[in-house]
Every structure is written in structure tokens, then in C-alpha cells.
């Protein structure tokens, strides 16, 4: 591990001594500052919420945007705790599980399980919880700073999933794991590269949507479940949610399957609306002739 990365790890260990509530307060303050300074993230969140909640008046949407940014700040700050105390101790932050029986039944079926985990709540803690119950592989994009890979291996310790790159060989690995009854995790709302997705409605507007997850489900017969770790108020911990996928997510018709995929993300978001990563530019790629909504007029 590089000296600067080792120093970062030491910082995480020390900062993790702070109560989760204190870290969340710091993160919420940073989010409020982002809102006041009208940062790019604040602009992206405002545009996304105008798409998702068009019925709101400007003042109400502004309040919701600030709430979303405060939650985004909490999301960043809580990683200090989750990574700093180590994977096994971090599981103590899980205070409740809803829908766990769906996951256990899917594992027992030996048909393979696909966990669709949106950018909602604390997905790093969700990974720990899932890996504490079964071996799994996750589809990922490597960090821009390669040296951070060593840090990730260190903080995840014995609960690290197999990380599979979103490339040809990696996709084949996912197929093999599912065919043998294994478990894989995918971010269903991650914008695919152009030419590798299908436009489908998401909160009422077309969004470039991945086709990989529906194809995996259709070709392997694996059970698709949605999951996220909801942030509880006052730093009390997290609640794991496991939800069934909407009908059609494994359809041979790609358009129908991608529509169902996005509906599944929406059903998760509505359970913890402000905790979604609203500052993510999900709609930056649009069908021909449709303008990028994030560009200032």
C-alpha cells in the first residue's frame, strides 16, 4: 500500500471513532453548503428532481433538493465509519432487515440470484451484509486512482465480494457464477456506455438503461431481487430492504425488460426518496434530437 493510501487508511480508522450521528451531522452540513453555493451537484439534483417530481412547486422542490444533498453528504461521511471499523464490525450497524426471507429462499432454490442494488442509502454496508450470507461477485468499474484498490481490499477484509470488471471476460464470469447457482450484484441504475444500453422510462423520462441485467436473468433463469440499506434517523444505523423484482425484468423483449428494471429502481427509491443519489447525471444521454437536460439554457 502506498504511503499516502496508508495515511488515508489511518485517517479512516481514527475518524471512525466518532459516533455515526456526528459523522452524519458533518456530512449533512457539507450537503447544505453545496446547496447554498449552487454547486454542479446541486444543479444536477435540481434537474433530476424536476423530472421526478414535476408536480412540486419551485419552493417545495428547492427544499427537497436541499434534503437530497444533505443525504448525499451523509452518504459520503458514513463511509468513514463503515470502512474505518472494518467489515465485520460494520455489520453491527444493521438494525433491521425487511424481506430477508426472500433472499434466503432465493439462495435455497439454487437457481442463482441477481441482486439489483441502486444508488440508494449505504450500498457499501449492503455489500457487507450480503457477503456475510453468501459468496458473491459484483460488477464494478475500477476507481480512477488505481492505488485505491489496495485500500478497498484492506477495509473489506474477509467480506470482500469478487469484483468483476464490466468487460467481456467479466460478463462471462457472471454467467458462469449464476449458472452454478451463485449470487451476483449489479448497480441497475448505472448509466451504460453509449451503444450498450436501451432507452426506457425512468421517473417518466427516457434514460439509457443497462441491458446486461435483464439478459443475465433471461438466459440463466436466476431470481432477481432488489436491495438497499436505508439510513435511519439520528445515526441509529441502517435498515436492509430486500424487494422482489417487477414482472418482466427477465423478458426477451429488451424494451419491456428495461422498463421493468427501472420500475424496480423506482419502487426502492420511493421507500427512501431523499436518500437516492439525485446528483447523478442519469439523463445526460438522450435519444437523438432530445436536449441534455443538465445544460443551462
Protein Blocks (a to p, Z undefined) as FASTA:
>chain_A
ZZklmmmmmmmmmmmmpcfklmmmmmmmmmmmmmmnopaklmmmmmmmmmmmmmbcfklm
mmmmmmmmmmmmmmmmmmmmmmmnojklmmmmpmbdehklmmmmmmmnonopadddddeh
jfklmmmmmmmmoccdddddddfblmlmmmmmmmnmmmbccddddbfklmmmmmmmmmno
pacdddfkbccdehiaccddeehiacdddfklmmmmmmnopacddddddddehhlaccdd
dddddehilgfblmlmmmmmmmmmmmmmmmmmmlpcfkbcfklpccehiacfkbcZZ
